[in-house]
Amino acid sequence: MAHVKEFSVEEKLTSLVTLQKIESKLDEIQVLKGELPMEVSDLEDEITGLHARQTRVEEEINGINEFINQKKELIKEAEALVKKYEKQSTNVKNSREFEAINKEIEMQQLEMKLAEKHIRDANEEIAEKVVVLDKAKKHIAAKEGVLATKKAELEKIIAANEKEEKHFNKLAAEARQHVDVRLLASYDKIRKSYRNGLAVVPVERDACGGCFNAIPPQKQSEIKQHKKVMICENCGRILVDEELHNAVHIK
Ligand SMILES: [Zn+2]
């Protein structure tokens, strides 16, 4: 049979502080994990970009090599033509024909020279691109090294915190059952609205431990009396006295 127990304000607050401290531990674990996954995915994105750049340079080099091969083909064709014309020139009928053939030979020789110059320029271009490519490859290797380290670090943190996380999740579930339902609802609401996840805070140095707004002495003594749940007028967080707050320990 279910039994309903009426909790005192002090008990309610203690349960709430307990829950807050457990969930703050869980928040800390999230923060620890929260940065490395981002760093890892940033690095992965960067490496993908670097690989794309490397591929682009390689494709450019391939394109230039193709250009060189075309020019080499052109030279071969010109050489064949020159040979053909030279053969023809041995049995020409007149000087006009001879001159025409000579002109053709000169034309082909010019073509060859031009092609050779194109090949030299292209080779220079390739040499420059190879330097860029080598740099890019080294850059990628360095980044991949950093990535491997970060990934290992992250896996370690995940593994190391898995146990803690499970432990605190279990504790949090238990603690939730001990918190007054209405109080739990406002706790969750306040917790969600603050990035640091603090919904219950102690009064520290005469100020709210959440927003550092000064708490008047009269209110402070009311908080210490544990007669009712007190809220910070400035931030809406639930206030407890330091003594009660410090008495709660989480293991
Ligand atoms: Zn406050």
Residues whose N, C-alpha, C, O or C-beta is under 5 A from the ligand:
A	BS01	ZN	C208 G210 C211 F212 N213 C232 N234 C235 G236
